[in-house]
Amino acid sequence: MLVFSTTDLAKTMPSSSVDNAIMTIGEVANYLKVTERTIYRLAGAKQIPAFKVGGSWRFSKADIAGWIKRQSLEGLEVSKPVPPVKANDKGGK
């Protein structure tokens, strides 16, 4: 038998009903402004946080929000300018 204290559960469970929201393929597609086919592809490739209930994909709204934030931050890191190489730098030799 597993035993959890309520304080441990409170630390891991989202705090509001909005955070607890479970979304369907269609709801996620509308939320992200993409087609349902795109969401099926991302979920099947494990590129978006998802789980299955009875063979149907489901998504935690809190997990999707975190995924969006990570995607946004990764985009910022890619667009950082590369510092220029000095003309007299011979690659550290």
Number of C-alpha atoms within 10 A of each C-alpha: 3 3 5 8 7 8 8 9 10 10 9 8 10 13 10 8 8 11 14 14 13 15 17 17 20 16 15 20 17 12 12 13 9 12 13 17 12 12 21 17 12 14 19 13 9 11 11 17 17 20 15 10 7 7 7 9 16 20 20 19 20 16 17 18 13 13 15 14 12 12 11 11 11 11 11 10 9 9 8 8 7 7 6 6 9 8 6 6 8 8 7 4 4
